[in-house]
């Protein structure tokens, strides 16, 4: 089991370091079922968010503060997707 703990940085800090891609989407992992409680497996929701942002041509996957449990590593080629949280 892997755990992602957030926030890594504040939203304002992250936007200054990595400005959003103009016209790109922002996908909140909780809108796709992630819980962020450190117990529930959030990998399916995070993978769905990564795929949705990638399919839109790029964007940001937002992980609100929490501890995200992953049953396996996040895999794929998501060069146009930024994780924010």
N, CA, C and O atoms as a Maestro MAE file, in Angstrom:
{
 s_m_m2io_version
 :::
 2.0.0
}

f_m_ct {
 s_m_title
 :::
 protein
 m_atom[340] {
  # First column is atom index #
  i_m_mmod_type
  r_m_x_coord
  r_m_y_coord
  r_m_z_coord
  i_m_residue_number
  s_m_chain_name
  s_m_pdb_residue_name
  s_m_pdb_atom_name
  i_m_atomic_number
  :::
  1 25 0.851 -1.175 0.000 1 A "UNK " " N  " 7
  2 3 0.000 0.000 0.000 1 A "UNK " " CA " 6
  3 2 0.894 1.235 0.000 1 A "UNK " " C  " 6
  4 15 1.825 1.332 0.800 1 A "UNK " " O  " 8
  5 25 0.615 2.165 -0.886 2 A "UNK " " N  " 7
  6 3 1.310 3.437 -0.954 2 A "UNK " " CA " 6
  7 2 0.401 4.492 -0.340 2 A "UNK " " C  " 6
  8 15 -0.822 4.369 -0.406 2 A "UNK " " O  " 8
  9 25 0.980 5.516 0.252 3 A "UNK " " N  " 7
  10 3 0.193 6.633 0.780 3 A "UNK " " CA " 6
  11 2 0.721 7.941 0.214 3 A "UNK " " C  " 6
  12 15 1.926 8.191 0.247 3 A "UNK " " O  " 8
  13 25 -0.164 8.769 -0.300 4 A "UNK " " N  " 7
  14 3 0.178 10.142 -0.702 4 A "UNK " " CA " 6
  15 2 -0.391 11.047 0.368 4 A "UNK " " C  " 6
  16 15 -1.585 10.985 0.662 4 A "UNK " " O  " 8
  17 25 0.426 11.867 0.942 5 A "UNK " " N  " 7
  18 3 -0.054 12.776 1.976 5 A "UNK " " CA " 6
  19 2 0.046 14.199 1.473 5 A "UNK " " C  " 6
  20 15 1.045 14.578 0.862 5 A "UNK " " O  " 8
  21 25 -0.967 14.974 1.722 6 A "UNK " " N  " 7
  22 3 -0.959 16.349 1.252 6 A "UNK " " CA " 6
  23 2 -1.497 17.258 2.319 6 A "UNK " " C  " 6
  24 15 -1.975 16.755 3.336 6 A "UNK " " O  " 8
  25 25 -1.455 18.531 2.165 7 A "UNK " " N  " 7
  26 3 -0.937 19.160 0.957 7 A "UNK " " CA " 6
  27 2 0.584 19.236 0.958 7 A "UNK " " C  " 6
  28 15 1.216 19.381 2.005 7 A "UNK " " O  " 8
  29 25 1.156 19.136 -0.237 8 A "UNK " " N  " 7
  30 3 2.594 19.295 -0.397 8 A "UNK " " CA " 6
  31 2 2.942 20.773 -0.344 8 A "UNK " " C  " 6
  32 15 3.933 21.165 0.271 8 A "UNK " " O  " 8
  33 25 2.137 21.575 -0.980 9 A "UNK " " N  " 7
  34 3 2.309 23.019 -0.940 9 A "UNK " " CA " 6
  35 2 0.934 23.654 -1.082 9 A "UNK " " C  " 6
  36 15 -0.023 22.994 -1.488 9 A "UNK " " O  " 8
  37 25 0.841 24.902 -0.756 10 A "UNK " " N  " 7
  38 3 -0.427 25.605 -0.905 10 A "UNK " " CA " 6
  39 2 -0.768 25.811 -2.364 10 A "UNK " " C  " 6
  40 15 0.116 25.790 -3.221 10 A "UNK " " O  " 8
  41 25 -2.023 26.007 -2.650 11 A "UNK " " N  " 7
  42 3 -2.463 26.214 -4.035 11 A "UNK " " CA " 6
  43 2 -1.774 27.421 -4.646 11 A "UNK " " C  " 6
  44 15 -1.330 27.362 -5.792 11 A "UNK " " O  " 8
  45 25 -1.677 28.513 -3.902 12 A "UNK " " N  " 7
  46 3 -1.042 29.725 -4.443 12 A "UNK " " CA " 6
  47 2 0.416 29.458 -4.795 12 A "UNK " " C  " 6
  48 15 0.890 29.898 -5.842 12 A "UNK " " O  " 8
  49 25 1.138 28.734 -3.921 13 A "UNK " " N  " 7
  50 3 2.531 28.404 -4.197 13 A "UNK " " CA " 6
  51 2 2.640 27.532 -5.439 13 A "UNK " " C  " 6
  52 15 3.492 27.766 -6.297 13 A "UNK " " O  " 8
  53 25 1.785 26.537 -5.532 14 A "UNK " " N  " 7
  54 3 1.837 25.621 -6.673 14 A "UNK " " CA " 6
  55 2 1.520 26.335 -7.974 14 A "UNK " " C  " 6
  56 15 2.149 26.064 -8.997 14 A "UNK " " O  " 8
  57 25 0.559 27.240 -7.951 15 A "UNK " " N  " 7
  58 3 0.212 27.961 -9.176 15 A "UNK " " CA " 6
  59 2 1.338 28.893 -9.595 15 A "UNK " " C  " 6
  60 15 1.543 29.115 -10.789 15 A "UNK " " O  " 8
  61 25 2.066 29.439 -8.638 16 A "UNK " " N  " 7
  62 3 3.192 30.299 -8.972 16 A "UNK " " CA " 6
  63 2 4.307 29.467 -9.594 16 A "UNK " " C  " 6
  64 15 4.952 29.908 -10.546 16 A "UNK " " O  " 8
  65 25 4.540 28.258 -9.059 17 A "UNK " " N  " 7
  66 3 5.600 27.401 -9.571 17 A "UNK " " CA " 6
  67 2 5.218 26.710 -10.870 17 A "UNK " " C  " 6
  68 15 6.056 26.525 -11.753 17 A "UNK " " O  " 8
  69 25 3.956 26.331 -10.984 18 A "UNK " " N  " 7
  70 3 3.473 25.603 -12.158 18 A "UNK " " CA " 6
  71 2 2.163 26.219 -12.612 18 A "UNK " " C  " 6
  72 15 1.095 25.717 -12.261 18 A "UNK " " O  " 8
  73 25 2.219 27.305 -13.391 19 A "UNK " " N  " 7
  74 3 0.965 27.915 -13.825 19 A "UNK " " CA " 6
  75 2 0.114 26.924 -14.609 19 A "UNK " " C  " 6
  76 15 0.648 26.101 -15.352 19 A "UNK " " O  " 8
  77 25 -1.204 26.997 -14.450 20 A "UNK " " N  " 7
  78 3 -2.066 26.075 -15.194 20 A "UNK " " CA " 6
  79 2 -1.937 26.288 -16.702 20 A "UNK " " C  " 6
  80 15 -1.626 27.383 -17.171 20 A "UNK " " O  " 8
  81 25 -2.184 25.220 -17.439 21 A "UNK " " N  " 7
  82 3 -2.156 25.301 -18.896 21 A "UNK " " CA " 6
  83 2 -3.429 25.997 -19.352 21 A "UNK " " C  " 6
  84 15 -4.530 25.603 -18.968 21 A "UNK " " O  " 8
  85 25 -3.279 27.036 -20.175 22 A "UNK " " N  " 7
  86 3 -4.441 27.801 -20.633 22 A "UNK " " CA " 6
  87 2 -5.375 26.891 -21.413 22 A "UNK " " C  " 6
  88 15 -4.941 26.166 -22.308 22 A "UNK " " O  " 8
  89 25 -6.651 26.929 -21.074 23 A "UNK " " N  " 7
  90 3 -7.652 26.132 -21.762 23 A "UNK " " CA " 6
  91 2 -7.718 24.688 -21.307 23 A "UNK " " C  " 6
  92 15 -8.566 23.923 -21.767 23 A "UNK " " O  " 8
  93 25 -6.823 24.313 -20.401 24 A "UNK " " N  " 7
  94 3 -6.801 22.934 -19.937 24 A "UNK " " CA " 6
  95 2 -7.785 22.751 -18.779 24 A "UNK " " C  " 6
  96 15 -8.273 23.724 -18.203 24 A "UNK " " O  " 8
  97 25 -8.060 21.518 -18.459 25 A "UNK " " N  " 7
  98 3 -9.012 21.199 -17.403 25 A "UNK " " CA " 6
  99 2 -8.319 21.062 -16.049 25 A "UNK " " C  " 6
  100 15 -7.114 20.823 -15.966 25 A "UNK " " O  " 8
  101 25 -9.104 21.217 -15.008 26 A "UNK " " N  " 7
  102 3 -8.672 20.876 -13.655 26 A "UNK " " CA " 6
  103 2 -9.655 19.833 -13.143 26 A "UNK " " C  " 6
  104 15 -10.866 20.054 -13.153 26 A "UNK " " O  " 8
  105 25 -9.133 18.707 -12.700 27 A "UNK " " N  " 7
  106 3 -9.964 17.614 -12.221 27 A "UNK " " CA " 6
  107 2 -9.668 17.388 -10.743 27 A "UNK " " C  " 6
  108 15 -8.532 17.093 -10.371 27 A "UNK " " O  " 8
  109 25 -10.678 17.525 -9.909 28 A "UNK " " N  " 7
  110 3 -10.557 17.269 -8.476 28 A "UNK " " CA " 6
  111 2 -10.794 15.775 -8.256 28 A "UNK " " C  " 6
  112 15 -11.846 15.255 -8.627 28 A "UNK " " O  " 8
  113 25 -9.834 15.090 -7.662 29 A "UNK " " N  " 7
  114 3 -9.953 13.636 -7.501 29 A "UNK " " CA " 6
  115 2 -11.163 13.242 -6.657 29 A "UNK " " C  " 6
  116 15 -11.691 12.141 -6.814 29 A "UNK " " O  " 8
  117 25 -11.603 14.115 -5.776 30 A "UNK " " N  " 7
  118 3 -12.765 13.781 -4.942 30 A "UNK " " CA " 6
  119 2 -14.050 13.741 -5.774 30 A "UNK " " C  " 6
  120 15 -15.004 13.050 -5.417 30 A "UNK " " O  " 8
  121 25 -14.068 14.485 -6.881 31 A "UNK " " N  " 7
  122 3 -15.252 14.442 -7.744 31 A "UNK " " CA " 6
  123 2 -15.377 13.094 -8.453 31 A "UNK " " C  " 6
  124 15 -16.430 12.769 -9.000 31 A "UNK " " O  " 8
  125 25 -14.300 12.317 -8.438 32 A "UNK " " N  " 7
  126 3 -14.308 10.993 -9.067 32 A "UNK " " CA " 6
  127 2 -14.273 9.872 -8.037 32 A "UNK " " C  " 6
  128 15 -14.038 8.712 -8.378 32 A "UNK " " O  " 8
  129 25 -14.510 10.226 -6.770 33 A "UNK " " N  " 7
  130 3 -14.652 9.208 -5.753 33 A "UNK " " CA " 6
  131 2 -13.511 9.035 -4.772 33 A "UNK " " C  " 6
  132 15 -13.614 8.207 -3.867 33 A "UNK " " O  " 8
  133 25 -12.421 9.785 -4.914 34 A "UNK " " N  " 7
  134 3 -11.331 9.677 -3.940 34 A "UNK " " CA " 6
  135 2 -11.814 10.177 -2.581 34 A "UNK " " C  " 6
  136 15 -12.606 11.116 -2.497 34 A "UNK " " O  " 8
  137 25 -11.330 9.545 -1.532 35 A "UNK " " N  " 7
  138 3 -11.750 9.879 -0.177 35 A "UNK " " CA " 6
  139 2 -10.651 10.637 0.567 35 A "UNK " " C  " 6
  140 15 -10.938 11.613 1.260 35 A "UNK " " O  " 8
  141 25 -9.409 10.207 0.433 36 A "UNK " " N  " 7
  142 3 -8.302 10.882 1.096 36 A "UNK " " CA " 6
  143 2 -8.245 10.649 2.595 36 A "UNK " " C  " 6
  144 15 -7.761 11.502 3.339 36 A "UNK " " O  " 8
  145 25 -8.739 9.490 3.047 37 A "UNK " " N  " 7
  146 3 -8.753 9.194 4.482 37 A "UNK " " CA " 6
  147 2 -7.615 8.268 4.913 37 A "UNK " " C  " 6
  148 15 -7.507 7.928 6.091 37 A "UNK " " O  " 8
  149 25 -6.768 7.860 3.967 38 A "UNK " " N  " 7
  150 3 -5.661 6.970 4.278 38 A "UNK " " CA " 6
  151 2 -6.054 5.513 4.386 38 A "UNK " " C  " 6
  152 15 -5.195 4.662 4.616 38 A "UNK " " O  " 8
  153 25 -7.330 5.201 4.225 39 A "UNK " " N  " 7
  154 3 -7.818 3.817 4.343 39 A "UNK " " CA " 6
  155 2 -8.384 3.337 3.010 39 A "UNK " " C  " 6
  156 15 -7.974 2.295 2.498 39 A "UNK " " O  " 8
  157 25 -9.313 4.087 2.454 40 A "UNK " " N  " 7
  158 3 -9.937 3.701 1.181 40 A "UNK " " CA " 6
  159 2 -8.900 3.742 0.060 40 A "UNK " " C  " 6
  160 15 -8.032 4.614 0.053 40 A "UNK " " O  " 8
  161 25 -8.983 2.813 -0.882 41 A "UNK " " N  " 7
  162 3 -8.079 2.795 -2.030 41 A "UNK " " CA " 6
  163 2 -8.507 3.888 -3.008 41 A "UNK " " C  " 6
  164 15 -9.547 3.783 -3.657 41 A "UNK " " O  " 8
  165 25 -7.695 4.929 -3.104 42 A "UNK " " N  " 7
  166 3 -8.013 6.062 -3.966 42 A "UNK " " CA " 6
  167 2 -7.384 5.953 -5.354 42 A "UNK " " C  " 6
  168 15 -7.561 6.843 -6.185 42 A "UNK " " O  " 8
  169 25 -6.659 4.882 -5.605 43 A "UNK " " N  " 7
  170 3 -5.991 4.737 -6.900 43 A "UNK " " CA " 6
  171 2 -6.953 4.796 -8.085 43 A "UNK " " C  " 6
  172 15 -6.658 5.508 -9.045 43 A "UNK " " O  " 8
  173 25 -8.088 4.089 -8.074 44 A "UNK " " N  " 7
  174 3 -8.973 4.164 -9.244 44 A "UNK " " CA " 6
  175 2 -9.433 5.598 -9.551 44 A "UNK " " C  " 6
  176 15 -9.486 5.990 -10.717 44 A "UNK " " O  " 8
  177 25 -9.760 6.370 -8.531 45 A "UNK " " N  " 7
  178 3 -10.216 7.745 -8.752 45 A "UNK " " CA " 6
  179 2 -9.081 8.628 -9.261 45 A "UNK " " C  " 6
  180 15 -9.293 9.464 -10.140 45 A "UNK " " O  " 8
  181 25 -7.884 8.448 -8.717 46 A "UNK " " N  " 7
  182 3 -6.747 9.267 -9.159 46 A "UNK " " CA " 6
  183 2 -6.373 8.904 -10.592 46 A "UNK " " C  " 6
  184 15 -6.086 9.789 -11.398 46 A "UNK " " O  " 8
  185 25 -6.374 7.612 -10.918 47 A "UNK " " N  " 7
  186 3 -6.089 7.206 -12.302 47 A "UNK " " CA " 6
  187 2 -7.136 7.758 -13.257 47 A "UNK " " C  " 6
  188 15 -6.799 8.195 -14.358 47 A "UNK " " O  " 8
  189 25 -8.408 7.744 -12.849 48 A "UNK " " N  " 7
  190 3 -9.471 8.293 -13.700 48 A "UNK " " CA " 6
  191 2 -9.249 9.789 -13.920 48 A "UNK " " C  " 6
  192 15 -9.465 10.291 -15.023 48 A "UNK " " O  " 8
  193 25 -8.820 10.499 -12.882 49 A "UNK " " N  " 7
  194 3 -8.554 11.936 -13.007 49 A "UNK " " CA " 6
  195 2 -7.370 12.187 -13.939 49 A "UNK " " C  " 6
  196 15 -7.412 13.101 -14.762 49 A "UNK " " O  " 8
  197 25 -6.324 11.385 -13.813 50 A "UNK " " N  " 7
  198 3 -5.170 11.517 -14.707 50 A "UNK " " CA " 6
  199 2 -5.578 11.279 -16.162 50 A "UNK " " C  " 6
  200 15 -5.183 12.027 -17.057 50 A "UNK " " O  " 8
  201 25 -6.359 10.246 -16.382 51 A "UNK " " N  " 7
  202 3 -6.804 9.928 -17.752 51 A "UNK " " CA " 6
  203 2 -7.716 11.020 -18.310 51 A "UNK " " C  " 6
  204 15 -7.626 11.351 -19.493 51 A "UNK " " O  " 8
  205 25 -8.596 11.584 -17.470 52 A "UNK " " N  " 7
  206 3 -9.505 12.642 -17.927 52 A "UNK " " CA " 6
  207 2 -8.732 13.893 -18.314 52 A "UNK " " C  " 6
  208 15 -9.012 14.503 -19.345 52 A "UNK " " O  " 8
  209 25 -7.766 14.277 -17.498 53 A "UNK " " N  " 7
  210 3 -6.962 15.460 -17.815 53 A "UNK " " CA " 6
  211 2 -6.136 15.222 -19.076 53 A "UNK " " C  " 6
  212 15 -6.005 16.118 -19.909 53 A "UNK " " O  " 8
  213 25 -5.584 14.034 -19.219 54 A "UNK " " N  " 7
  214 3 -4.798 13.703 -20.401 54 A "UNK " " CA " 6
  215 2 -5.666 13.706 -21.659 54 A "UNK " " C  " 6
  216 15 -5.255 14.223 -22.698 54 A "UNK " " O  " 8
  217 25 -6.861 13.131 -21.564 55 A "UNK " " N  " 7
  218 3 -7.772 13.068 -22.718 55 A "UNK " " CA " 6
  219 2 -8.216 14.457 -23.165 55 A "UNK " " C  " 6
  220 15 -8.562 14.659 -24.330 55 A "UNK " " O  " 8
  221 25 -8.205 15.417 -22.235 56 A "UNK " " N  " 7
  222 3 -8.587 16.792 -22.570 56 A "UNK " " CA " 6
  223 2 -7.426 17.565 -23.189 56 A "UNK " " C  " 6
  224 15 -7.559 18.749 -23.496 56 A "UNK " " O  " 8
  225 25 -6.300 16.903 -23.369 57 A "UNK " " N  " 7
  226 3 -5.145 17.572 -23.955 57 A "UNK " " CA " 6
  227 2 -4.180 18.106 -22.921 57 A "UNK " " C  " 6
  228 15 -3.199 18.764 -23.268 57 A "UNK " " O  " 8
  229 25 -4.440 17.835 -21.671 58 A "UNK " " N  " 7
  230 3 -3.571 18.288 -20.592 58 A "UNK " " CA " 6
  231 2 -4.361 19.012 -19.534 58 A "UNK " " C  " 6
  232 15 -5.487 19.450 -19.766 58 A "UNK " " O  " 8
  233 25 -3.756 19.135 -18.362 59 A "UNK " " N  " 7
  234 3 -4.435 19.843 -17.295 59 A "UNK " " CA " 6
  235 2 -3.858 19.516 -15.943 59 A "UNK " " C  " 6
  236 15 -2.747 18.998 -15.829 59 A "UNK " " O  " 8
  237 25 -4.625 19.825 -14.923 60 A "UNK " " N  " 7
  238 3 -4.193 19.671 -13.542 60 A "UNK " " CA " 6
  239 2 -5.107 18.699 -12.815 60 A "UNK " " C  " 6
  240 15 -6.331 18.784 -12.914 60 A "UNK " " O  " 8
  241 25 -4.499 17.779 -12.088 61 A "UNK " " N  " 7
  242 3 -5.247 16.891 -11.207 61 A "UNK " " CA " 6
  243 2 -5.028 17.420 -9.801 61 A "UNK " " C  " 6
  244 15 -3.903 17.439 -9.301 61 A "UNK " " O  " 8
  245 25 -6.117 17.851 -9.163 62 A "UNK " " N  " 7
  246 3 -6.053 18.462 -7.846 62 A "UNK " " CA " 6
  247 2 -6.384 17.444 -6.765 62 A "UNK " " C  " 6
  248 15 -7.419 16.779 -6.812 62 A "UNK " " O  " 8
  249 25 -5.484 17.334 -5.786 63 A "UNK " " N  " 7
  250 3 -5.683 16.455 -4.631 63 A "UNK " " CA " 6
  251 2 -5.821 17.344 -3.396 63 A "UNK " " C  " 6
  252 15 -4.820 17.853 -2.891 63 A "UNK " " O  " 8
  253 25 -7.048 17.537 -2.902 64 A "UNK " " N  " 7
  254 3 -7.224 18.329 -1.682 64 A "UNK " " CA " 6
  255 2 -6.457 17.696 -0.515 64 A "UNK " " C  " 6
  256 15 -6.077 16.527 -0.581 64 A "UNK " " O  " 8
  257 25 -6.237 18.455 0.530 65 A "UNK " " N  " 7
  258 3 -5.503 17.947 1.693 65 A "UNK " " CA " 6
  259 2 -6.089 16.623 2.153 65 A "UNK " " C  " 6
  260 15 -7.307 16.461 2.225 65 A "UNK " " O  " 8
  261 25 -5.220 15.687 2.461 66 A "UNK " " N  " 7
  262 3 -5.650 14.376 2.915 66 A "UNK " " CA " 6
  263 2 -4.532 13.373 2.760 66 A "UNK " " C  " 6
  264 15 -3.420 13.728 2.370 66 A "UNK " " O  " 8
  265 25 -4.822 12.128 3.062 67 A "UNK " " N  " 7
  266 3 -3.888 11.029 2.869 67 A "UNK " " CA " 6
  267 2 -4.550 10.052 1.915 67 A "UNK " " C  " 6
  268 15 -5.582 9.460 2.230 67 A "UNK " " O  " 8
  269 25 -3.949 9.889 0.746 68 A "UNK " " N  " 7
  270 3 -4.538 9.083 -0.319 68 A "UNK " " CA " 6
  271 2 -3.854 7.718 -0.370 68 A "UNK " " C  " 6
  272 15 -2.658 7.632 -0.651 68 A "UNK " " O  " 8
  273 25 -4.604 6.660 -0.101 69 A "UNK " " N  " 7
  274 3 -4.075 5.296 -0.136 69 A "UNK " " CA " 6
  275 2 -4.134 4.777 -1.566 69 A "UNK " " C  " 6
  276 15 -5.137 4.942 -2.260 69 A "UNK " " O  " 8
  277 25 -3.042 4.147 -1.994 70 A "UNK " " N  " 7
  278 3 -2.954 3.588 -3.346 70 A "UNK " " CA " 6
  279 2 -2.611 2.112 -3.240 70 A "UNK " " C  " 6
  280 15 -1.639 1.751 -2.576 70 A "UNK " " O  " 8
  281 25 -3.389 1.258 -3.881 71 A "UNK " " N  " 7
  282 3 -3.133 -0.180 -3.855 71 A "UNK " " CA " 6
  283 2 -1.977 -0.564 -4.764 71 A "UNK " " C  " 6
  284 15 -1.430 -1.660 -4.638 71 A "UNK " " O  " 8
  285 25 -1.595 0.325 -5.681 72 A "UNK " " N  " 7
  286 3 -0.480 0.102 -6.596 72 A "UNK " " CA " 6
  287 2 0.012 1.471 -7.066 72 A "UNK " " C  " 6
  288 15 -0.639 2.492 -6.843 72 A "UNK " " O  " 8
  289 25 1.154 1.470 -7.710 73 A "UNK " " N  " 7
  290 3 1.731 2.722 -8.201 73 A "UNK " " CA " 6
  291 2 0.851 3.337 -9.290 73 A "UNK " " C  " 6
  292 15 0.130 2.630 -9.993 73 A "UNK " " O  " 8
  293 25 0.920 4.650 -9.416 74 A "UNK " " N  " 7
  294 3 0.251 5.351 -10.525 74 A "UNK " " CA " 6
  295 2 1.119 5.169 -11.756 74 A "UNK " " C  " 6
  296 15 2.305 5.495 -11.731 74 A "UNK " " O  " 8
  297 25 0.544 4.653 -12.829 75 A "UNK " " N  " 7
  298 3 1.330 4.361 -14.019 75 A "UNK " " CA " 6
  299 2 0.691 4.991 -15.243 75 A "UNK " " C  " 6
  300 15 -0.525 5.175 -15.302 75 A "UNK " " O  " 8
  301 25 1.521 5.315 -16.212 76 A "UNK " " N  " 7
  302 3 1.039 5.869 -17.465 76 A "UNK " " CA " 6
  303 2 1.934 7.008 -17.920 76 A "UNK " " C  " 6
  304 15 2.820 7.455 -17.191 76 A "UNK " " O  " 8
  305 25 1.690 7.461 -19.118 77 A "UNK " " N  " 7
  306 3 2.431 8.580 -19.688 77 A "UNK " " CA " 6
  307 2 1.533 9.799 -19.671 77 A "UNK " " C  " 6
  308 15 0.723 9.997 -20.577 77 A "UNK " " O  " 8
  309 25 1.677 10.612 -18.644 78 A "UNK " " N  " 7
  310 3 0.832 11.780 -18.468 78 A "UNK " " CA " 6
  311 2 1.677 13.050 -18.490 78 A "UNK " " C  " 6
  312 15 1.644 13.846 -17.551 78 A "UNK " " O  " 8
  313 25 2.438 13.231 -19.578 79 A "UNK " " N  " 7
  314 3 3.391 14.340 -19.674 79 A "UNK " " CA " 6
  315 2 2.721 15.700 -19.634 79 A "UNK " " C  " 6
  316 15 3.360 16.679 -19.249 79 A "UNK " " O  " 8
  317 25 1.467 15.796 -20.014 80 A "UNK " " N  " 7
  318 3 0.770 17.081 -20.051 80 A "UNK " " CA " 6
  319 2 -0.121 17.290 -18.831 80 A "UNK " " C  " 6
  320 15 -0.975 18.175 -18.827 80 A "UNK " " O  " 8
  321 25 0.079 16.473 -17.797 81 A "UNK " " N  " 7
  322 3 -0.759 16.546 -16.607 81 A "UNK " " CA " 6
  323 2 0.100 16.891 -15.396 81 A "UNK " " C  " 6
  324 15 1.173 16.321 -15.196 81 A "UNK " " O  " 8
  325 25 -0.384 17.824 -14.600 82 A "UNK " " N  " 7
  326 3 0.314 18.241 -13.389 82 A "UNK " " CA " 6
  327 2 -0.521 17.844 -12.175 82 A "UNK " " C  " 6
  328 15 -1.733 18.056 -12.149 82 A "UNK " " O  " 8
  329 25 0.141 17.266 -11.166 83 A "UNK " " N  " 7
  330 3 -0.533 16.978 -9.897 83 A "UNK " " CA " 6
  331 2 -0.384 18.196 -8.998 83 A "UNK " " C  " 6
  332 15 0.708 18.748 -8.862 83 A "UNK " " O  " 8
  333 25 -1.473 18.608 -8.391 84 A "UNK " " N  " 7
  334 3 -1.472 19.775 -7.504 84 A "UNK " " CA " 6
  335 2 -2.158 19.412 -6.212 84 A "UNK " " C  " 6
  336 15 -3.271 18.887 -6.219 84 A "UNK " " O  " 8
  337 25 -1.509 19.686 -5.115 85 A "UNK " " N  " 7
  338 3 -2.139 19.408 -3.830 85 A "UNK " " CA " 6
  339 2 -1.180 19.520 -2.681 85 A "UNK " " C  " 6
  340 15 -1.568 19.313 -1.531 85 A "UNK " " O  " 8
  :::
 }
 m_bond[339] {
  # First column is bond index #
  i_m_from
  i_m_to
  i_m_order
  :::
  1 1 2 1
  2 2 3 1
  3 3 4 2
  4 3 5 1
  5 5 6 1
  6 6 7 1
  7 7 8 2
  8 7 9 1
  9 9 10 1
  10 10 11 1
  11 11 12 2
  12 11 13 1
  13 13 14 1
  14 14 15 1
  15 15 16 2
  16 15 17 1
  17 17 18 1
  18 18 19 1
  19 19 20 2
  20 19 21 1
  21 21 22 1
  22 22 23 1
  23 23 24 2
  24 23 25 1
  25 25 26 1
  26 26 27 1
  27 27 28 2
  28 27 29 1
  29 29 30 1
  30 30 31 1
  31 31 32 2
  32 31 33 1
  33 33 34 1
  34 34 35 1
  35 35 36 2
  36 35 37 1
  37 37 38 1
  38 38 39 1
  39 39 40 2
  40 39 41 1
  41 41 42 1
  42 42 43 1
  43 43 44 2
  44 43 45 1
  45 45 46 1
  46 46 47 1
  47 47 48 2
  48 47 49 1
  49 49 50 1
  50 50 51 1
  51 51 52 2
  52 51 53 1
  53 53 54 1
  54 54 55 1
  55 55 56 2
  56 55 57 1
  57 57 58 1
  58 58 59 1
  59 59 60 2
  60 59 61 1
  61 61 62 1
  62 62 63 1
  63 63 64 2
  64 63 65 1
  65 65 66 1
  66 66 67 1
  67 67 68 2
  68 67 69 1
  69 69 70 1
  70 70 71 1
  71 71 72 2
  72 71 73 1
  73 73 74 1
  74 74 75 1
  75 75 76 2
  76 75 77 1
  77 77 78 1
  78 78 79 1
  79 79 80 2
  80 79 81 1
  81 81 82 1
  82 82 83 1
  83 83 84 2
  84 83 85 1
  85 85 86 1
  86 86 87 1
  87 87 88 2
  88 87 89 1
  89 89 90 1
  90 90 91 1
  91 91 92 2
  92 91 93 1
  93 93 94 1
  94 94 95 1
  95 95 96 2
  96 95 97 1
  97 97 98 1
  98 98 99 1
  99 99 100 2
  100 99 101 1
  101 101 102 1
  102 102 103 1
  103 103 104 2
  104 103 105 1
  105 105 106 1
  106 106 107 1
  107 107 108 2
  108 107 109 1
  109 109 110 1
  110 110 111 1
  111 111 112 2
  112 111 113 1
  113 113 114 1
  114 114 115 1
  115 115 116 2
  116 115 117 1
  117 117 118 1
  118 118 119 1
  119 119 120 2
  120 119 121 1
  121 121 122 1
  122 122 123 1
  123 123 124 2
  124 123 125 1
  125 125 126 1
  126 126 127 1
  127 127 128 2
  128 127 129 1
  129 129 130 1
  130 130 131 1
  131 131 132 2
  132 131 133 1
  133 133 134 1
  134 134 135 1
  135 135 136 2
  136 135 137 1
  137 137 138 1
  138 138 139 1
  139 139 140 2
  140 139 141 1
  141 141 142 1
  142 142 143 1
  143 143 144 2
  144 143 145 1
  145 145 146 1
  146 146 147 1
  147 147 148 2
  148 147 149 1
  149 149 150 1
  150 150 151 1
  151 151 152 2
  152 151 153 1
  153 153 154 1
  154 154 155 1
  155 155 156 2
  156 155 157 1
  157 157 158 1
  158 158 159 1
  159 159 160 2
  160 159 161 1
  161 161 162 1
  162 162 163 1
  163 163 164 2
  164 163 165 1
  165 165 166 1
  166 166 167 1
  167 167 168 2
  168 167 169 1
  169 169 170 1
  170 170 171 1
  171 171 172 2
  172 171 173 1
  173 173 174 1
  174 174 175 1
  175 175 176 2
  176 175 177 1
  177 177 178 1
  178 178 179 1
  179 179 180 2
  180 179 181 1
  181 181 182 1
  182 182 183 1
  183 183 184 2
  184 183 185 1
  185 185 186 1
  186 186 187 1
  187 187 188 2
  188 187 189 1
  189 189 190 1
  190 190 191 1
  191 191 192 2
  192 191 193 1
  193 193 194 1
  194 194 195 1
  195 195 196 2
  196 195 197 1
  197 197 198 1
  198 198 199 1
  199 199 200 2
  200 199 201 1
  201 201 202 1
  202 202 203 1
  203 203 204 2
  204 203 205 1
  205 205 206 1
  206 206 207 1
  207 207 208 2
  208 207 209 1
  209 209 210 1
  210 210 211 1
  211 211 212 2
  212 211 213 1
  213 213 214 1
  214 214 215 1
  215 215 216 2
  216 215 217 1
  217 217 218 1
  218 218 219 1
  219 219 220 2
  220 219 221 1
  221 221 222 1
  222 222 223 1
  223 223 224 2
  224 223 225 1
  225 225 226 1
  226 226 227 1
  227 227 228 2
  228 227 229 1
  229 229 230 1
  230 230 231 1
  231 231 232 2
  232 231 233 1
  233 233 234 1
  234 234 235 1
  235 235 236 2
  236 235 237 1
  237 237 238 1
  238 238 239 1
  239 239 240 2
  240 239 241 1
  241 241 242 1
  242 242 243 1
  243 243 244 2
  244 243 245 1
  245 245 246 1
  246 246 247 1
  247 247 248 2
  248 247 249 1
  249 249 250 1
  250 250 251 1
  251 251 252 2
  252 251 253 1
  253 253 254 1
  254 254 255 1
  255 255 256 2
  256 255 257 1
  257 257 258 1
  258 258 259 1
  259 259 260 2
  260 259 261 1
  261 261 262 1
  262 262 263 1
  263 263 264 2
  264 263 265 1
  265 265 266 1
  266 266 267 1
  267 267 268 2
  268 267 269 1
  269 269 270 1
  270 270 271 1
  271 271 272 2
  272 271 273 1
  273 273 274 1
  274 274 275 1
  275 275 276 2
  276 275 277 1
  277 277 278 1
  278 278 279 1
  279 279 280 2
  280 279 281 1
  281 281 282 1
  282 282 283 1
  283 283 284 2
  284 283 285 1
  285 285 286 1
  286 286 287 1
  287 287 288 2
  288 287 289 1
  289 289 290 1
  290 290 291 1
  291 291 292 2
  292 291 293 1
  293 293 294 1
  294 294 295 1
  295 295 296 2
  296 295 297 1
  297 297 298 1
  298 298 299 1
  299 299 300 2
  300 299 301 1
  301 301 302 1
  302 302 303 1
  303 303 304 2
  304 303 305 1
  305 305 306 1
  306 306 307 1
  307 307 308 2
  308 307 309 1
  309 309 310 1
  310 310 311 1
  311 311 312 2
  312 311 313 1
  313 313 314 1
  314 314 315 1
  315 315 316 2
  316 315 317 1
  317 317 318 1
  318 318 319 1
  319 319 320 2
  320 319 321 1
  321 321 322 1
  322 322 323 1
  323 323 324 2
  324 323 325 1
  325 325 326 1
  326 326 327 1
  327 327 328 2
  328 327 329 1
  329 329 330 1
  330 330 331 1
  331 331 332 2
  332 331 333 1
  333 333 334 1
  334 334 335 1
  335 335 336 2
  336 335 337 1
  337 337 338 1
  338 338 339 1
  339 339 340 2
  :::
 }
}
